Each structure stands twice: as C-alpha cells, then as structure tokens.
Amino acid sequence: MANSTDSDRINPFMTPRPAKLSPATPPKTIAIACQGGGSHTAFTGGVLQTLLRELDPAKHRIVGLSGTSGGALCAAVAWYWLLQGKPTLAAEQLESFWQKMATTQIPDAIANQFMVWLQRSASYLALPEVSPYRLPNTGQDYLAGIISQHIDFAKLPALIAPDSPRLMVGAVEVLSGKFAVFRSHHSQPEKRISLPALLASAAIPELFRAVKIGSGVYWDGLFSENPPVRGFLSAKQLAAKPDEIWVVQINPDTRSAEPTSHSDITDRRNELSGNLSLNQELFFVEQTNEWLRNGWLNAPHFKQIAVRKIPLRRELDYPSKLDRSPAFINNLLAEGRRAGADFLRSL
C-alpha cells in the first residue's frame, strides 16, 4: 500500500471546503401559439391541459401565449390562470370551458346537429344564405357568457405585471382590412385583452356579427394572423424574447389523397387558407434565424428561436369545425392530451 502524505489525510476537525457548484441552467422560455379552427380547437384545450400539468418549471417557463378564434379562447383561459400562478387550475378551467361549449341541452344539440348537416349538404342542396344581422345575436351572447365564467376581466388590470406572461389575440379590422392584434400589455386600453377582443377574434362572418371596439369593426382572426407569432420577436430586450415557440396546429399541412369531390375540395381550400397566415408568421421567424446565422442582424437584439409544432393529425372535414357534440369535443380533448404527452416525451 502506498504511504499516505499529510495532504492526503483528512482532518476531522477541519470544515471541508464546499465543492464548486456549476451555475444552474435557467429554464427555457416558451411561447405557445394556438391556431384557430372552431370546435377542432378542443384539441388545443387538451394539449394545453397536458403542458400546464406536466411542464417542469425548472426546465421550461411559459412567457407568452397567442391565439386566433377558438385558439384564442383556449390561450386566454390558460393565460388568465397562469397570471395567478395556478397552472393546474388553468388545466381544469380549460376542461370546464369545453364542457360548457358542448351541446348538453336538447334544443342546442338539435340546432347544432342541423347546422353541421346543412354545411355537409351544401354541395348538393341549394340552401338559402342568411346574414347573421337578420338573426338574433344569441349565439354570440351565449359564447360571451361562457368566456366570462372562466375569465374575470375586471381583475385583469391588477393581475398583469410587467413580467407577467403575455397574451396576443388575432383579429382583422373589417373596413380597413388591417390585421389587428390585441395584446395584454398594450399601451392603448382598447387594444388590450377584453371580452370584445376575444369575441372579435372568434367572429366568423357567416355566423356572428362583427364586433365593434373603439372606432373599429372586427372579424375573425382567421383572416389575419392565425395565430400571431411574429409579435413574440418584437420585444426590445433580448431576454424578453422566447427561446422556443410551440405551435398548436389545427389545419394539416398535408393530405393523404387528392381531393376530388366538391366537399373534399372545400375542406382542403379551408385548410390551406388557414395555414397561409400561419406559414407567413413562421417564415418571419425562420428568416430571422437565417439572417442571424449569416451575421446579417445585430446579434445583441436578436437570437435564434426554435419553432416546434404540435399538430392535430386527424383528417376532419370543415363542417365538423362547427360540431359541438359532447362525444366529438371529448374525443378531441383526449387526442390533445395524448399529443401533448407525446410532445413532451419527444423533448
């Protein structure tokens, strides 16, 4: 055995010097963008439920959400409870929101089933088209009531701090044709998150009247930024920009077969138009990343931002975006929870 030296011996009365600890790796900052798509965004609700419940705050921190139409409603419910530091309750509120959106009353169920049937019959029946301005505004009022049960808008000013998670909601101003993004931290009160802003983002022209906010008249955000993404890059401080953007995508990028029937062609046109603005938003991020790689941007003010997608992988027709039957809603919620879990495992 080799002889030990004094330097090898441990003095039991001497307090050992602590080992040098490497600084903890800060969590990645995440922004979640939720594409619109009517009832199909129950899938988004399921995805957010899993992310809210299972994300490790030591590894990932949600700093922003955005959405359009149904995606905006999901993002807003999640954001409201994240402002209060209650991600688990946010997941529960998303479940409650979609259960209330489902047609549980017989008259509502019959009316919804009839509306879906009308949409599916449009290719071979000459059906009258009626302006929503000639009908009672009960549908929009009903939606407003459900939203208000899950978000207390009167409390928002006290909950929103400079470092709070941010929310962006997409819409379009009907008369000017300009894209509009309502923001949680906007300097102008009428451009902040409100019940009218969420109703505007979900105001499908064939179903709902345009929503008046200030001097503007707004329609569904599907005509603008679906969902808003480039706004996540607009912060002046580098630290305020997210490290990653996770996109919950409702409309599929690809189809398994060529659409040949009138209804299939209509479905595919709807999907492509819904993805047009999304792809434009993501192109902006990709272009910024490429310019950074090439050294064409002032690096202190920009950084590489990874984009990841959580897609709905089921081929669904356009009329089903109006389907609020409990079985359909619950199936999509479950599909979203599964997709969210798969996504987290892939990280």
Disulfide bonds with the S-S distance in Angstrom:
none
